[in-house]
Amino acid sequence: MKIRELDSVNFVRKRVLLRTDYNVPIEDGKITDDRRIESTVKTINYLLDKQAKVIIVSHLGRPKGRDEKCSLKIIKENLEKHLKKEITFIDDFRKDDAREKVKNLGYPSIAMLENIRFYPEEQKNDEAFAKEISEYGDVYVNDGFGVAHRNDVSVYALPLKFKERAAGFLISQEVKHLSHLHEEPQMPYVFLVGGAKVSTKVQIIDNILDHASTVIIGGGLAFTFLKAQGFNIGKSLFEENMLRECSRIFAKSREKRVNILLPLDFAVAKSREESVRREVRRDEIADDEMALDIGDLSVEIFKSAIENAKTVVWNGPMGYFENPAFAYGTLEVAKSIALATKSGAYTVAGGGDSCAAIDQMNLTDSFTYISTGGGAMLEFLSGIELPGLNALKADK
């Protein structure tokens, strides 16, 4: 996919509307992972070096109207530390004094608009809203890959208001690495997918069968697949309405000669809150038990496939990662992919829990690339056209 790059635009003394994805986790008033913020610093500094006035447009959470818990003020403070520069905060871009504030800023300088999702028009494909925001800029740049799969005004309708628009460095990197997985992956190619529901991952599994040599399925997804094969899964999570889809995927994998690996054993408990893990074979799950992690045998089989691979992609935990008693399988997978990287494999990870596991094991530098967008990464690899990227196409 060819998109407009930063070097295709003259930013000198231009007002640049920069869309970012600053939807970061916050606990007890503190940002717990600022990777998405830090990853935009390179683009911002580039624009400032070109003597541009940068007006940041971003969001946090899913507010229903104005909600101080979702204010970007905490983001502003974090970004100022990374940039070592002051940012002018615009509480409401619709106010006359807001326009004056931005107008009076020199070149180069940075302003940040308050959470764009405070305005209901943002998610209503409102053309008038797009025009209203566009009046703040001369050029549009998107560097928020995590929101590129959304059809929000600031992601799709807004860039189309500008003759000059481009992708920031972060989006360019995402497109480069994820395109590589479709266009020239080295074999064997192992794709690991976890998480809770088949319905959210079925399209990616379907598409990956055209590219990968092995698909490893863990987490809650595994139980719908096992149920489709006739296994008793106890109280484990599964989706009744996806059983037929699982059977179709099994049939397609046989047709494509792609190996699907499902766990052979699990750590089980009677509730998610238990702190003791008991491992059983997959045909030994009792009716009153739920499987919450993969077991030792599954870990060894998955590791063998991963460590012999030349390309590895990972999205989603292998179990109920939130409880340390059931994080073992996810952490072992992270370590295994890191070893594959060291052996020369091209490795990519994405998704909140996968990234949390990588951070927990201090393995961030042990992957070829870590995507900043879980949902956007999955949709890209599923072959779905992302609105945010579509608006930045070189031929559009």
KERO-443032 format. One record per residue (C-alpha): residue number from 1; residue in one letter; x, y, z. Coordinates in Angstrom, 1 decimal, padded with zeros to 4 digits. Example, Ala and Ser with C-alpha at 12.3 -4.5 7.8 and 13.67 -1.06 7.14 Angstrom:
BEGIN
+-----+---+--------+--------+--------+
!   k ! r !     c1 !     c2 !     c3 !
+-----+---+--------+--------+--------+
!   1 ! a !  012.3 ! -004.5 !  007.8 !
!   2 ! s !  013.7 ! -001.1 !  007.1 !
+-----+---+--------+--------+--------+
***
This chain:
BEGIN
+-----+---+--------+--------+--------+
!   k ! r !     c1 !     c2 !     c3 !
+-----+---+--------+--------+--------+
!   1 ! m !  000.0 !  000.0 !  000.0 !
!   2 ! k !  001.4 !  003.4 ! -001.0 !
!   3 ! i !  000.4 !  006.3 !  001.2 !
!   4 ! r !  001.5 !  010.0 !  001.2 !
!   5 ! e !  004.6 !  010.4 !  003.3 !
!   6 ! l !  005.8 !  013.5 !  005.2 !
!   7 ! d !  008.5 !  014.3 !  002.7 !
!   8 ! s !  005.8 !  014.9 !  000.0 !
!   9 ! v !  004.6 !  018.1 !  001.8 !
!  10 ! n !  006.1 !  021.5 !  002.4 !
!  11 ! f !  005.4 !  022.3 !  006.1 !
!  12 ! v !  007.3 !  025.6 !  006.4 !
!  13 ! r !  005.2 !  028.1 !  008.3 !
!  14 ! k !  002.1 !  026.0 !  007.8 !
!  15 ! r ! -000.6 !  025.2 !  010.4 !
!  16 ! v ! -000.7 !  021.4 !  010.7 !
!  17 ! l ! -003.6 !  019.5 !  012.1 !
!  18 ! l ! -002.0 !  016.4 !  013.5 !
!  19 ! r ! -004.4 !  013.5 !  014.4 !
!  20 ! t ! -002.9 !  011.2 !  017.0 !
!  21 ! d ! -004.1 !  008.3 !  019.1 !
!  22 ! y ! -003.5 !  009.1 !  022.7 !
!  23 ! n ! -006.1 !  006.6 !  024.0 !
!  24 ! v ! -003.7 !  005.3 !  026.7 !
!  25 ! p ! -004.4 !  003.3 !  029.9 !
!  26 ! i ! -004.8 !  005.4 !  033.1 !
!  27 ! e ! -005.1 !  004.1 !  036.6 !
!  28 ! d ! -005.5 !  006.2 !  039.8 !
!  29 ! g ! -004.9 !  009.4 !  037.7 !
!  30 ! k ! -001.6 !  008.1 !  036.2 !
!  31 ! i ! -000.7 !  006.9 !  032.7 !
!  32 ! t !  000.5 !  003.3 !  033.0 !
!  33 ! d !  001.7 !  002.9 !  029.4 !
!  34 ! d !  002.6 !  006.0 !  027.3 !
!  35 ! r !  004.0 !  004.1 !  024.3 !
!  36 ! r !  001.3 !  005.7 !  022.0 !
!  37 ! i !  002.3 !  009.2 !  023.2 !
!  38 ! e !  006.1 !  008.7 !  022.9 !
!  39 ! s !  005.7 !  007.1 !  019.4 !
!  40 ! t !  004.4 !  010.4 !  018.0 !
!  41 ! v !  007.4 !  012.5 !  019.2 !
!  42 ! k !  009.5 !  011.9 !  016.1 !
!  43 ! t !  006.7 !  013.3 !  013.8 !
!  44 ! i !  006.0 !  016.3 !  016.1 !
!  45 ! n !  009.7 !  017.2 !  016.2 !
!  46 ! y !  010.0 !  016.8 !  012.4 !
!  47 ! l !  007.1 !  019.3 !  012.0 !
!  48 ! l !  008.6 !  021.7 !  014.4 !
!  49 ! d !  011.9 !  021.6 !  012.7 !
!  50 ! k !  010.1 !  022.6 !  009.5 !
!  51 ! q !  008.8 !  025.7 !  011.4 !
!  52 ! a !  005.2 !  024.4 !  011.5 !
!  53 ! k !  002.5 !  025.3 !  013.9 !
!  54 ! v !  001.2 !  021.9 !  015.2 !
!  55 ! i ! -002.4 !  021.6 !  016.3 !
!  56 ! i ! -002.9 !  018.2 !  017.9 !
!  57 ! v ! -006.3 !  016.5 !  017.5 !
!  58 ! s ! -006.8 !  013.3 !  019.6 !
!  59 ! h ! -009.1 !  011.4 !  021.9 !
!  60 ! l ! -009.1 !  009.5 !  025.2 !
!  61 ! g ! -011.7 !  006.9 !  026.2 !
!  62 ! r ! -015.3 !  006.8 !  025.1 !
!  63 ! p ! -016.9 !  009.8 !  026.8 !
!  64 ! k ! -020.6 !  010.6 !  026.4 !
!  65 ! g ! -020.2 !  014.4 !  026.0 !
!  66 ! r ! -017.8 !  016.4 !  028.1 !
!  67 ! d ! -016.2 !  014.3 !  030.8 !
!  68 ! e ! -013.2 !  015.5 !  032.9 !
!  69 ! k ! -012.1 !  011.9 !  033.4 !
!  70 ! c ! -011.4 !  011.8 !  029.7 !
!  71 ! s ! -009.7 !  015.2 !  029.5 !
!  72 ! l ! -006.4 !  015.3 !  027.5 !
!  73 ! k ! -004.8 !  017.6 !  030.1 !
!  74 ! i ! -003.0 !  014.5 !  031.5 !
!  75 ! i ! -001.8 !  013.7 !  028.0 !
!  76 ! k ! -000.5 !  017.3 !  027.5 !
!  77 ! e !  001.6 !  017.1 !  030.6 !
!  78 ! n !  003.1 !  013.7 !  029.6 !
!  79 ! l !  003.8 !  014.9 !  026.0 !
!  80 ! e !  005.5 !  018.1 !  027.3 !
!  81 ! k !  008.0 !  015.9 !  029.3 !
!  82 ! h !  008.8 !  013.9 !  026.2 !
!  83 ! l !  009.2 !  017.0 !  023.9 !
!  84 ! k !  010.7 !  019.2 !  026.6 !
!  85 ! k !  008.5 !  021.9 !  025.1 !
!  86 ! e !  005.4 !  023.8 !  026.2 !
!  87 ! i !  002.0 !  023.0 !  024.7 !
!  88 ! t ! -000.9 !  025.4 !  024.6 !
!  89 ! f ! -004.1 !  023.6 !  025.6 !
!  90 ! i ! -007.4 !  024.5 !  023.9 !
!  91 ! d ! -010.3 !  023.6 !  026.2 !
!  92 ! d ! -013.0 !  024.2 !  023.5 !
!  93 ! f ! -011.9 !  024.9 !  019.9 !
!  94 ! r ! -015.3 !  026.4 !  019.1 !
!  95 ! k ! -014.7 !  029.4 !  021.3 !
!  96 ! d ! -013.5 !  032.7 !  019.8 !
!  97 ! d ! -010.7 !  033.0 !  022.3 !
!  98 ! a ! -009.5 !  029.5 !  021.2 !
!  99 ! r ! -009.1 !  030.7 !  017.6 !
! 100 ! e ! -007.2 !  033.8 !  018.8 !
! 101 ! k ! -004.9 !  031.7 !  021.0 !
! 102 ! v ! -003.9 !  029.5 !  018.1 !
! 103 ! k ! -003.7 !  032.4 !  015.7 !
! 104 ! n ! -001.3 !  034.3 !  018.1 !
! 105 ! l !  001.1 !  031.3 !  018.5 !
! 106 ! g !  004.3 !  031.7 !  016.6 !
! 107 ! y !  006.1 !  029.3 !  014.2 !
! 108 ! p !  007.1 !  026.7 !  015.4 !
! 109 ! s !  004.7 !  026.0 !  018.2 !
! 110 ! i !  002.3 !  023.3 !  019.5 !
! 111 ! a ! -001.3 !  023.5 !  020.6 !
! 112 ! m ! -003.5 !  020.6 !  021.7 !
! 113 ! l ! -007.3 !  020.6 !  021.3 !
! 114 ! e ! -009.4 !  019.0 !  024.1 !
! 115 ! n ! -010.7 !  015.4 !  023.5 !
! 116 ! i ! -012.3 !  015.4 !  020.1 !
! 117 ! r ! -014.8 !  012.8 !  021.3 !
! 118 ! f ! -016.3 !  015.4 !  023.6 !
! 119 ! y ! -018.2 !  016.5 !  020.5 !
! 120 ! p ! -020.9 !  014.0 !  019.4 !
! 121 ! e ! -020.4 !  015.0 !  015.7 !
! 122 ! e ! -017.0 !  013.3 !  015.7 !
! 123 ! q ! -018.5 !  009.9 !  015.4 !
! 124 ! k ! -021.5 !  010.8 !  013.3 !
! 125 ! n ! -019.8 !  011.4 !  009.9 !
! 126 ! d ! -020.7 !  015.1 !  010.1 !
! 127 ! e ! -019.3 !  017.0 !  007.2 !
! 128 ! a ! -020.0 !  020.4 !  008.8 !
! 129 ! f ! -018.0 !  019.3 !  011.8 !
! 130 ! a ! -015.1 !  018.3 !  009.5 !
! 131 ! k ! -015.2 !  021.8 !  007.8 !
! 132 ! e ! -015.3 !  023.4 !  011.3 !
! 133 ! i ! -012.1 !  021.7 !  012.4 !
! 134 ! s ! -010.4 !  022.1 !  009.1 !
! 135 ! e ! -010.4 !  025.9 !  009.5 !
! 136 ! y ! -007.6 !  025.5 !  012.1 !
! 137 ! g ! -005.1 !  024.0 !  009.6 !
! 138 ! d ! -003.5 !  024.3 !  006.2 !
! 139 ! v ! -002.2 !  020.7 !  006.1 !
! 140 ! y ! -003.4 !  017.4 !  007.7 !
! 141 ! v ! -001.2 !  014.7 !  009.1 !
! 142 ! n ! -002.4 !  011.4 !  010.7 !
! 143 ! d !  000.0 !  009.6 !  013.1 !
! 144 ! g ! -002.6 !  007.7 !  015.0 !
! 145 ! f ! -002.6 !  004.1 !  013.7 !
! 146 ! g ! -004.6 !  002.9 !  016.6 !
! 147 ! v ! -007.6 !  004.8 !  015.3 !
! 148 ! a ! -007.0 !  004.3 !  011.6 !
! 149 ! h ! -009.7 !  001.7 !  011.4 !
! 150 ! r ! -012.4 !  004.1 !  012.6 !
! 151 ! n ! -014.6 !  006.1 !  010.4 !
! 152 ! d ! -014.6 !  009.1 !  012.8 !
! 153 ! v ! -014.7 !  012.6 !  011.3 !
! 154 ! s ! -011.1 !  013.5 !  012.3 !
! 155 ! v ! -009.8 !  010.2 !  010.8 !
! 156 ! y ! -011.5 !  010.2 !  007.4 !
! 157 ! a ! -013.7 !  013.2 !  006.5 !
! 158 ! l ! -011.3 !  015.8 !  007.9 !
! 159 ! p ! -008.2 !  014.8 !  005.8 !
! 160 ! l ! -010.3 !  014.9 !  002.6 !
! 161 ! k ! -010.8 !  018.6 !  003.2 !
! 162 ! f ! -007.1 !  019.1 !  002.6 !
! 163 ! k ! -005.2 !  019.1 ! -000.7 !
! 164 ! e ! -002.0 !  018.5 !  001.3 !
! 165 ! r ! -002.1 !  015.5 !  003.7 !
! 166 ! a !  000.3 !  012.8 !  004.8 !
! 167 ! a !  001.0 !  010.0 !  007.2 !
! 168 ! g !  003.3 !  010.6 !  010.1 !
! 169 ! f !  006.4 !  008.4 !  010.8 !
! 170 ! l !  004.4 !  006.1 !  013.1 !
! 171 ! i !  001.7 !  005.2 !  010.5 !
! 172 ! s !  004.4 !  004.9 !  007.8 !
! 173 ! q !  006.2 !  002.3 !  010.0 !
! 174 ! e !  003.0 !  000.4 !  010.7 !
! 175 ! v !  002.1 !  000.2 !  007.1 !
! 176 ! k !  005.6 ! -000.9 !  006.1 !
! 177 ! h !  005.8 ! -003.7 !  008.7 !
! 178 ! l !  002.3 ! -005.0 !  008.3 !
! 179 ! s !  002.4 ! -004.9 !  004.5 !
! 180 ! h !  005.6 ! -007.0 !  004.7 !
! 181 ! l !  003.5 ! -009.8 !  006.3 !
! 182 ! h !  001.2 ! -010.0 !  003.3 !
! 183 ! e !  003.7 ! -009.3 !  000.5 !
! 184 ! e !  006.9 ! -011.2 !  001.4 !
! 185 ! p !  006.7 ! -013.3 !  004.6 !
! 186 ! q !  009.4 ! -015.9 !  005.0 !
! 187 ! m !  008.3 ! -019.4 !  005.7 !
! 188 ! p !  007.5 ! -021.0 !  008.1 !
! 189 ! y !  005.1 ! -018.3 !  009.1 !
! 190 ! v !  003.4 ! -018.8 !  012.5 !
! 191 ! f !  000.4 ! -016.7 !  013.5 !
! 192 ! l ! -000.7 ! -016.8 !  017.1 !
! 193 ! v ! -004.1 ! -015.5 !  018.1 !
! 194 ! g ! -005.7 ! -015.4 !  021.5 !
! 195 ! g ! -008.2 ! -013.3 !  023.3 !
! 196 ! a ! -011.8 ! -013.9 !  024.3 !
! 197 ! k ! -014.1 ! -014.2 !  021.3 !
! 198 ! v ! -014.0 ! -016.0 !  017.9 !
! 199 ! s ! -016.4 ! -013.4 !  016.5 !
! 200 ! t ! -013.8 ! -010.6 !  016.9 !
! 201 ! k ! -011.0 ! -012.7 !  015.3 !
! 202 ! v ! -012.7 ! -014.9 !  012.7 !
! 203 ! q ! -012.0 ! -012.5 !  009.8 !
! 204 ! i ! -008.3 ! -012.3 !  010.6 !
! 205 ! i ! -007.9 ! -016.1 !  011.0 !
! 206 ! d ! -009.8 ! -016.6 !  007.7 !
! 207 ! n ! -007.4 ! -014.2 !  005.9 !
! 208 ! i ! -004.3 ! -015.4 !  007.5 !
! 209 ! l ! -004.9 ! -018.9 !  006.2 !
! 210 ! d ! -003.9 ! -017.5 !  002.8 !
! 211 ! h ! -000.5 ! -016.4 !  004.1 !
! 212 ! a !  000.6 ! -018.5 !  007.2 !
! 213 ! s !  001.8 ! -022.0 !  007.4 !
! 214 ! t !  000.7 ! -022.5 !  011.0 !
! 215 ! v ! -002.1 ! -020.8 !  013.1 !
! 216 ! i ! -001.9 ! -021.2 !  016.8 !
! 217 ! i ! -005.2 ! -020.6 !  018.6 !
! 218 ! g ! -005.2 ! -019.9 !  022.4 !
! 219 ! g ! -007.2 ! -018.0 !  025.0 !
! 220 ! g ! -011.0 ! -018.0 !  025.0 !
! 221 ! l ! -011.0 ! -018.5 !  021.2 !
! 222 ! a ! -009.8 ! -022.0 !  021.6 !
! 223 ! f ! -012.9 ! -023.3 !  023.3 !
! 224 ! t ! -015.3 ! -022.5 !  020.5 !
! 225 ! f ! -013.0 ! -024.4 !  018.2 !
! 226 ! l ! -012.7 ! -027.3 !  020.6 !
! 227 ! k ! -016.5 ! -027.4 !  021.1 !
! 228 ! a ! -016.9 ! -027.6 !  017.3 !
! 229 ! q ! -014.7 ! -030.7 !  017.5 !
! 230 ! g ! -016.9 ! -032.3 !  020.1 !
! 231 ! f ! -014.8 ! -031.7 !  023.2 !
! 232 ! n ! -016.4 ! -031.0 !  026.6 !
! 233 ! i ! -015.2 ! -027.6 !  027.7 !
! 234 ! g ! -016.9 ! -027.3 !  031.1 !
! 235 ! k ! -017.8 ! -023.7 !  032.0 !
! 236 ! s ! -015.1 ! -022.3 !  029.6 !
! 237 ! l ! -016.1 ! -019.3 !  027.5 !
! 238 ! f ! -017.4 ! -020.2 !  024.0 !
! 239 ! e ! -019.7 ! -018.8 !  021.3 !
! 240 ! e ! -022.5 ! -021.0 !  020.2 !
! 241 ! n ! -023.3 ! -019.0 !  017.1 !
! 242 ! m ! -019.6 ! -019.3 !  015.9 !
! 243 ! l ! -019.4 ! -023.2 !  015.9 !
! 244 ! r ! -020.3 ! -023.4 !  012.2 !
! 245 ! e ! -017.6 ! -020.8 !  011.4 !
! 246 ! c ! -015.0 ! -022.8 !  013.3 !
! 247 ! s ! -015.9 ! -025.9 !  011.3 !
! 248 ! r ! -015.6 ! -023.8 !  008.1 !
! 249 ! i ! -012.1 ! -022.6 !  009.2 !
! 250 ! f ! -011.0 ! -026.2 !  009.9 !
! 251 ! a ! -012.2 ! -027.2 !  006.4 !
! 252 ! k ! -010.4 ! -024.2 !  004.8 !
! 253 ! s ! -007.2 ! -024.9 !  006.7 !
! 254 ! r ! -007.2 ! -028.5 !  005.3 !
! 255 ! e ! -007.8 ! -027.2 !  001.8 !
! 256 ! k ! -004.9 ! -024.6 !  002.2 !
! 257 ! r ! -002.7 ! -027.1 !  004.0 !
! 258 ! v ! -002.3 ! -024.8 !  006.9 !
! 259 ! n ! -001.7 ! -026.4 !  010.3 !
! 260 ! i ! -004.0 ! -025.2 !  013.1 !
! 261 ! l ! -002.7 ! -025.9 !  016.6 !
! 262 ! l ! -005.1 ! -025.9 !  019.5 !
! 263 ! p ! -004.0 ! -026.4 !  023.1 !
! 264 ! l ! -003.7 ! -030.0 !  024.3 !
! 265 ! d ! -003.9 ! -029.2 !  028.0 !
! 266 ! f ! -005.2 ! -026.4 !  030.3 !
! 267 ! a ! -004.9 ! -024.9 !  033.7 !
! 268 ! v ! -008.4 ! -025.1 !  035.1 !
! 269 ! a ! -010.3 ! -023.6 !  038.1 !
! 270 ! k ! -013.9 ! -023.2 !  039.3 !
! 271 ! s ! -013.6 ! -019.4 !  039.1 !
! 272 ! r ! -011.4 ! -016.7 !  037.6 !
! 273 ! e ! -010.5 ! -015.5 !  041.0 !
! 274 ! e ! -008.7 ! -018.7 !  042.2 !
! 275 ! s ! -005.0 ! -018.4 !  042.8 !
! 276 ! v ! -004.0 ! -022.1 !  042.3 !
! 277 ! r ! -003.6 ! -023.6 !  038.9 !
! 278 ! r ! -004.4 ! -027.3 !  038.2 !
! 279 ! e ! -003.4 ! -028.7 !  034.8 !
! 280 ! v ! -005.5 ! -031.3 !  033.0 !
! 281 ! r ! -005.6 ! -032.7 !  029.4 !
! 282 ! r ! -008.2 ! -031.0 !  027.2 !
! 283 ! d ! -010.5 ! -034.1 !  027.4 !
! 284 ! e ! -010.4 ! -034.0 !  031.2 !
! 285 ! i ! -012.1 ! -030.6 !  031.9 !
! 286 ! a ! -014.9 ! -031.2 !  034.5 !
! 287 ! d ! -018.4 ! -029.8 !  034.0 !
! 288 ! d ! -018.0 ! -027.3 !  036.9 !
! 289 ! e ! -014.5 ! -026.1 !  035.8 !
! 290 ! m ! -013.3 ! -023.4 !  033.4 !
! 291 ! a ! -010.0 ! -023.5 !  031.5 !
! 292 ! l ! -008.1 ! -020.2 !  032.1 !
! 293 ! d ! -004.7 ! -020.8 !  030.6 !
! 294 ! i ! -002.8 ! -023.3 !  028.4 !
! 295 ! g ! -000.8 ! -026.0 !  030.1 !
! 296 ! d !  002.8 ! -027.2 !  030.0 !
! 297 ! l !  002.4 ! -029.6 !  027.1 !
! 298 ! s !  000.7 ! -026.9 !  025.0 !
! 299 ! v !  003.4 ! -024.4 !  025.9 !
! 300 ! e !  006.1 ! -026.8 !  024.7 !
! 301 ! i !  004.3 ! -027.6 !  021.4 !
! 302 ! f !  003.6 ! -023.9 !  020.7 !
! 303 ! k !  007.2 ! -023.0 !  021.5 !
! 304 ! s !  008.6 ! -025.6 !  019.1 !
! 305 ! a !  006.5 ! -024.1 !  016.3 !
! 306 ! i !  007.5 ! -020.6 !  017.2 !
! 307 ! e !  011.2 ! -021.2 !  017.6 !
! 308 ! n !  011.4 ! -022.9 !  014.2 !
! 309 ! a !  009.6 ! -020.1 !  012.4 !
! 310 ! k !  011.0 ! -017.4 !  010.1 !
! 311 ! t !  007.9 ! -015.1 !  010.6 !
! 312 ! v !  005.8 ! -014.8 !  013.7 !
! 313 ! v !  002.8 ! -012.6 !  014.4 !
! 314 ! w !  001.1 ! -012.5 !  017.8 !
! 315 ! n ! -002.2 ! -010.9 !  018.9 !
! 316 ! g ! -004.0 ! -011.8 !  022.1 !
! 317 ! p ! -003.2 ! -013.6 !  025.4 !
! 318 ! m ! -003.2 ! -017.4 !  025.8 !
! 319 ! g ! -005.3 ! -017.3 !  028.9 !
! 320 ! y ! -006.8 ! -015.1 !  031.6 !
! 321 ! f ! -003.7 ! -013.0 !  031.8 !
! 322 ! e ! -005.2 ! -010.5 !  034.3 !
! 323 ! n ! -004.8 ! -013.2 !  037.1 !
! 324 ! p ! -001.1 ! -013.9 !  037.7 !
! 325 ! a ! -002.0 ! -017.6 !  038.4 !
! 326 ! f ! -003.1 ! -017.9 !  034.7 !
! 327 ! a ! -000.5 ! -015.7 !  033.0 !
! 328 ! y !  002.1 ! -018.5 !  032.5 !
! 329 ! g !  001.2 ! -019.5 !  029.0 !
! 330 ! t !  001.1 ! -015.9 !  027.7 !
! 331 ! l !  004.5 ! -015.1 !  029.3 !
! 332 ! e !  006.1 ! -018.2 !  027.9 !
! 333 ! v !  004.8 ! -017.4 !  024.4 !
! 334 ! a !  006.4 ! -013.9 !  024.7 !
! 335 ! k !  009.7 ! -015.4 !  025.7 !
! 336 ! s !  009.6 ! -017.9 !  022.9 !
! 337 ! i !  008.9 ! -015.2 !  020.3 !
! 338 ! a !  011.8 ! -013.2 !  021.7 !
! 339 ! l !  014.1 ! -016.2 !  021.1 !
! 340 ! a !  012.8 ! -016.6 !  017.6 !
! 341 ! t !  013.7 ! -012.9 !  016.9 !
! 342 ! k !  017.2 ! -013.6 !  018.2 !
! 343 ! s !  017.5 ! -016.5 !  015.7 !
! 344 ! g !  016.6 ! -014.2 !  012.8 !
! 345 ! a !  012.8 ! -014.4 !  012.6 !
! 346 ! y !  010.6 ! -011.4 !  011.6 !
! 347 ! t !  008.4 ! -010.9 !  014.6 !
! 348 ! v !  005.4 ! -008.6 !  015.1 !
! 349 ! a !  003.1 ! -008.2 !  018.1 !
! 350 ! g !  000.0 ! -006.1 !  018.8 !
! 351 ! g ! -002.9 ! -005.8 !  021.2 !
! 352 ! g ! -003.0 ! -004.6 !  024.8 !
! 353 ! d ! -002.5 ! -007.8 !  026.7 !
! 354 ! s !  000.2 ! -009.1 !  024.3 !
! 355 ! c !  002.1 ! -005.8 !  024.8 !
! 356 ! a !  001.5 ! -005.9 !  028.6 !
! 357 ! a !  003.1 ! -009.4 !  028.7 !
! 358 ! i !  006.1 ! -008.2 !  026.6 !
! 359 ! d !  006.6 ! -005.2 !  028.9 !
! 360 ! q !  006.3 ! -007.5 !  032.0 !
! 361 ! m !  009.1 ! -009.7 !  030.7 !
! 362 ! n !  011.2 ! -006.6 !  029.6 !
! 363 ! l !  011.2 ! -007.9 !  026.0 !
! 364 ! t !  010.1 ! -004.8 !  024.1 !
! 365 ! d !  013.4 ! -004.7 !  022.3 !
! 366 ! s !  013.3 ! -008.4 !  021.5 !
! 367 ! f !  010.6 ! -008.1 !  018.8 !
! 368 ! t !  011.1 ! -006.8 !  015.2 !
! 369 ! y !  008.1 ! -004.6 !  015.6 !
! 370 ! i !  005.4 ! -003.9 !  018.2 !
! 371 ! s !  002.2 ! -002.4 !  016.7 !
! 372 ! t !  000.4 !  000.5 !  018.5 !
! 373 ! g ! -003.0 ! -000.6 !  017.2 !
! 374 ! g ! -004.6 ! -003.9 !  018.2 !
! 375 ! g ! -007.9 ! -003.5 !  016.4 !
! 376 ! a ! -006.3 ! -001.6 !  013.5 !
! 377 ! m ! -003.6 ! -004.2 !  013.1 !
! 378 ! l ! -006.1 ! -007.0 !  013.0 !
! 379 ! e ! -008.3 ! -005.3 !  010.4 !
! 380 ! f ! -005.2 ! -004.4 !  008.3 !
! 381 ! l ! -004.1 ! -008.1 !  008.3 !
! 382 ! s ! -007.7 ! -009.2 !  007.6 !
! 383 ! g ! -007.5 ! -007.3 !  004.3 !
! 384 ! i ! -010.1 ! -004.7 !  005.4 !
! 385 ! e ! -009.5 ! -001.2 !  004.0 !
! 386 ! l ! -008.9 !  001.2 !  006.9 !
! 387 ! p ! -010.6 !  004.6 !  006.5 !
! 388 ! g ! -007.7 !  006.5 !  008.0 !
! 389 ! l ! -005.2 !  004.9 !  005.6 !
! 390 ! n ! -007.6 !  005.2 !  002.6 !
! 391 ! a ! -007.7 !  008.9 !  003.1 !
! 392 ! l ! -003.9 !  009.0 !  002.9 !
! 393 ! k ! -003.5 !  006.9 ! -000.3 !
! 394 ! a ! -000.9 !  008.4 ! -002.7 !
! 395 ! d ! -003.4 !  008.1 ! -005.6 !
! 396 ! k ! -006.4 !  009.6 ! -003.8 !
+-----+---+--------+--------+--------+
***
